[in-house]
Amino acid sequence: MRRTAALIAGGGPAGAAAAILLARGGAMPVVIERNREPQEVVCGGFLGGDAIALLRRLGIDPAVLGARPIRRARLIAGHRTVEADLPFEAAGLSRRTLDAALLGQAEAQGAMIELGLTIRRVDPAARCLHLSDETVIGGDALFLATGKHDARGAARPVAPESDPALGLRIRLEPSPALDAALDGMIELHLFRNGYAGLLRQEDGSVNLCLSVAQSRLKAAEGQPARLIEALAREAPRLADRFGAAAAGSAWSSVARVPYGWRAKRGAPGLFRLGDQSAVIASLAGDGIAIALASAARAAHCFLQGGAEAAERFQSGFAAQARRPVSLANLLMHWGGTPWIAGPLLGIFARAPGLIRQAAAMTRIGVG
Ligand SMILES: Cc1cc2nc3c(=O)[nH]c(=O)nc-3n(C[C@H](O)[C@H](O)[C@H](O)COP(=O)(O)OP(=O)(O)OC[C@H]3O[C@@H](n4cnc5c(N)ncnc54)[C@H](O)[C@@H]3O)c2cc1C
């Protein structure tokens, strides 16, 4: 069996950021990633102030990658619209570009990146990964960064939800109308049991991301197209945006997103990062920051205290994530409850400072 000091499962933002920092610290990490090249994933592509600051510490400037600056947020519920300045600099960047930059930087710092290998099973006790090429690789410490997807043998102990969230994403082609509507803006549409977010990415295209209760897809007979028709009927401003989707464009989806989950307890030698450590409601747009912040904290703990620092890291990070994760969950619940969302937007219209405050309080912090 091959062995390494720091073995990283998954090469998304959390895994790649950990690889950069562990390589900088001389730990010679190995990253196992199933995709042969970075892909688009179900993610809004919103980088908040913390994510941008953490990326710069990793030697990556989103502006250099062409990220579109975002300064304001627009909230829409029914016929009400409210706008406010954000309390931090933010940007829109596609995940394909972000993930490629992070993995490229990890490799440049000396990490070994093994692409096109699927982890079939994790053995946390032996701290090793069983791979699709029938080989096994072990580490002194295991950094679990498989994100939204649980690896067999190390699934998050998430309590089953009666009506879990479903994530959907589509790319809208650039157009003068979308350019004018979304210049410098993140736009959030609130509707029953979910929301949709839109922003412009580096190539001028628009990322339209939705999070909605699974029961709504069931009510639409399991067909995303029927769900979109139903949402368009109840959210007319969103219907205009759906109209910009080219005929035949495909929606990507991810099921059973466990919003609000945190890994409160660790296991010896096992560092859970990113969505494996805490899942913030996506409305807050701070999941990438959590991925980067958890990676930074885990790498620091490992470089200072070795594999035995894993349990201390996990409980410490869970405590750091408690406030933003709980508040984001509450806000997403309110946003998806029409009799609360309408009056709430009325309050926000009179006091837009509250939007800035909510945005600031749902950040993980850069540590
Ligand atoms: C609808 C929705 C919208 C969102 N919008 C935003 C947003 O606008 N801004 C924001 O900051 N956050 C957003 N998020 C959250 C964000 O997408 C996640 O928090 C973030 O991707 C977590 O990063 P990660 O590295 O932990 O996991 P991931 O990004 O999921 O990366 C995991 C990596 O592991 C690899 N992997 C998984 N399983 C295996 C396996 N078995 N073998 C090998 N490799 C494997 C995958 O291929 C992937 O590369 C959104 C989430 C949802 C659901």
The ligand as a Tripos MOL2 file, in Angstrom:
@<TRIPOS>MOLECULE
LIG
   53    58     1     0     0
SMALL
NO_CHARGES

@<TRIPOS>ATOM
      1 C1        -27.8700   25.2640   -4.7480 C.3       1 LIG1
      2 C2        -26.5430   25.6340   -4.1510 C.ar      1 LIG1
      3 C3        -25.9800   26.8910   -4.4110 C.ar      1 LIG1
      4 C4        -24.7630   27.2590   -3.8220 C.ar      1 LIG1
      5 N1        -24.2470   28.5030   -4.0930 N.ar      1 LIG1
      6 C5        -23.1200   28.9070   -3.4690 C.ar      1 LIG1
      7 C6        -22.5620   30.1940   -3.7330 C.ar      1 LIG1
      8 O1        -23.0710   30.9670   -4.5510 O.2       1 LIG1
      9 N2        -21.4310   30.5700   -3.0480 N.ar      1 LIG1
     10 C7        -20.8430   29.7420   -2.1280 C.ar      1 LIG1
     11 O2        -19.8370   30.1430   -1.4950 O.2       1 LIG1
     12 N3        -21.3170   28.4890   -1.9040 N.ar      1 LIG1
     13 C8        -22.4210   28.0550   -2.5590 C.ar      1 LIG1
     14 N4        -22.8950   26.7870   -2.3540 N.ar      1 LIG1
     15 C9        -22.1420   25.8740   -1.4750 C.3       1 LIG1
     16 C10       -20.8630   25.3630   -2.1650 C.3       1 LIG1
     17 O3        -21.1690   24.8270   -3.4250 O.3       1 LIG1
     18 C11       -20.2030   24.2890   -1.2970 C.3       1 LIG1
     19 O4        -20.2070   24.6790    0.0460 O.3       1 LIG1
     20 C12       -18.7620   24.0500   -1.7570 C.3       1 LIG1
     21 O5        -18.7560   23.5260   -3.0570 O.3       1 LIG1
     22 C13       -18.0540   23.0850   -0.8260 C.3       1 LIG1
     23 O6        -16.7650   22.7940   -1.3170 O.3       1 LIG1
     24 P1        -16.1040   21.3720   -1.0470 P.3       1 LIG1
     25 O7        -14.7160   21.4420   -1.5780 O.co2     1 LIG1
     26 O8        -16.3410   20.9940    0.3690 O.co2     1 LIG1
     27 O9        -16.9750   20.3320   -1.8940 O.3       1 LIG1
     28 P2        -17.2580   20.1780   -3.4620 P.3       1 LIG1
     29 O10       -17.2360   21.5070   -4.1200 O.co2     1 LIG1
     30 O11       -18.4920   19.3630   -3.5580 O.co2     1 LIG1
     31 O12       -16.0000   19.3450   -3.9850 O.3       1 LIG1
     32 C14       -15.8390   17.9880   -3.6610 C.3       1 LIG1
     33 C15       -14.8470   17.3490   -4.6250 C.3       1 LIG1
     34 O13       -14.6660   15.9750   -4.2590 O.3       1 LIG1
     35 C16       -14.7570   15.1630   -5.4090 C.3       1 LIG1
     36 N5        -15.2950   13.8640   -5.0030 N.ar      1 LIG1
     37 C17       -16.5040   13.6110   -4.4330 C.ar      1 LIG1
     38 N6        -16.6700   12.2930   -4.2220 N.ar      1 LIG1
     39 C18       -15.5190   11.6960   -4.6700 C.ar      1 LIG1
     40 C19       -15.0820   10.3440   -4.7570 C.ar      1 LIG1
     41 N7        -15.8490    9.3370   -4.3090 N.pl3     1 LIG1
     42 N8        -13.8700   10.0980   -5.2970 N.ar      1 LIG1
     43 C20       -13.0720   11.1000   -5.7270 C.ar      1 LIG1
     44 N9        -13.4410   12.3940   -5.6890 N.ar      1 LIG1
     45 C21       -14.6460   12.6850   -5.1750 C.ar      1 LIG1
     46 C22       -15.7340   15.8990   -6.3320 C.3       1 LIG1
     47 O14       -15.5510   15.5230   -7.6750 O.3       1 LIG1
     48 C23       -15.3560   17.3670   -6.0590 C.3       1 LIG1
     49 O15       -14.3320   17.8080   -6.9170 O.3       1 LIG1
     50 C24       -24.0810   26.3630   -2.9640 C.ar      1 LIG1
     51 C25       -24.6290   25.0870   -2.7240 C.ar      1 LIG1
     52 C26       -25.8440   24.7220   -3.3110 C.ar      1 LIG1
     53 C27       -26.4040   23.3580   -3.0330 C.3       1 LIG1
@<TRIPOS>BOND
     1     1     2 1
     2     2     3 ar
     3     2    52 ar
     4     3     4 ar
     5     4     5 ar
     6     4    50 ar
     7     5     6 ar
     8     6     7 ar
     9     6    13 1
    10     7     8 2
    11     7     9 ar
    12     9    10 ar
    13    10    11 2
    14    10    12 ar
    15    12    13 ar
    16    13    14 ar
    17    14    15 1
    18    14    50 ar
    19    15    16 1
    20    16    17 1
    21    16    18 1
    22    18    19 1
    23    18    20 1
    24    20    21 1
    25    20    22 1
    26    22    23 1
    27    23    24 1
    28    24    25 2
    29    24    26 1
    30    24    27 1
    31    27    28 1
    32    28    29 2
    33    28    30 1
    34    28    31 1
    35    31    32 1
    36    32    33 1
    37    33    34 1
    38    33    48 1
    39    34    35 1
    40    35    36 1
    41    35    46 1
    42    36    37 ar
    43    36    45 ar
    44    37    38 ar
    45    38    39 ar
    46    39    40 ar
    47    39    45 ar
    48    40    41 1
    49    40    42 ar
    50    42    43 ar
    51    43    44 ar
    52    44    45 ar
    53    46    47 1
    54    46    48 1
    55    48    49 1
    56    50    51 ar
    57    51    52 ar
    58    52    53 1
@<TRIPOS>SUBSTRUCTURE
     1 LIG1         1 GROUP 0 **** ****
